[in-house]
Amino acid sequence: AQSVSQHNHHVILSEAASLELGCNYSYGGTVNLFWYVQYPGQHLQLLLKYFSGDPLVKGIKGFEAEFIKSKFSFNLRKPSVQWSDTAEYFCAVKAGSYQLTFGKGTKLSVIP
Amino acid sequence: GAGVSQTPSNKVTEKGKYVELRCDPISGHTALYWYRQSLGQGPEFLIYFQGTGAADDSGLPNDRFFAVRPEGSVSTLKIQRTERGDSAVYLCASSSTRAGRDTQYFGPGTRLTVL
């Protein structure tokens, strides 16, 4: 069975700092990759997704992620975070089936 | 509707009771999924419906859990003889399952507390 690891449980940044959240998965075949975000008091929302093609994927609100197949990674990045990016971020993998396998999530706190 | 809706938003019950959680997917979405999210964890898959049938129920933890989708739209997750360990947020998602490119859209969840 596939698994997803998110390396950081809680990240604290000041506004304008750059962000990189790590995500690694264990599955040797074709994967679809997702980042979801959960803002305080809101439900899970899709941030970006990768199915095929260009491994650098751009999402909403200035986020991007890079799929590196050789490293089984799909790290999330943003050059300059804002206070409104405070949320919990979940990496998810769909591999050979329809169910998503999620990581445990990373809480991001952005200090104004 | 505009998104996936779930009712109730919160449910408090006593150990041993029966509960039903409802999910109304995005209109036109044929695929529906239930996940469970415990504190400090990511969502974990429970069951997947394609139309009216449960295509995969491998994530249901035991036979106290059951889900139906009789008309291929609204789904109900049913939990019998609830236990304290069932306390979690139960999430529903739907997708249109265009082959290989489906994205799952999540509802707000039902927070179940078993006392």
Interface residues (C-beta under 8 A of the other chain):
Chain A: V4 N32 F34 Y36 Q42 H43 L44 Q45 L46 K49 F51 F90 A92 S97 Y98 Q99 L100 T101 F102 G103 K104 G105
Chain B: A31 Y33 Y35 G40 Q41 G42 P43 E44 F45 Y48 A55 D56 G59 L91 T97 G100 R101 D102 T103 Q104 Y105 F106 G107 P108 G109
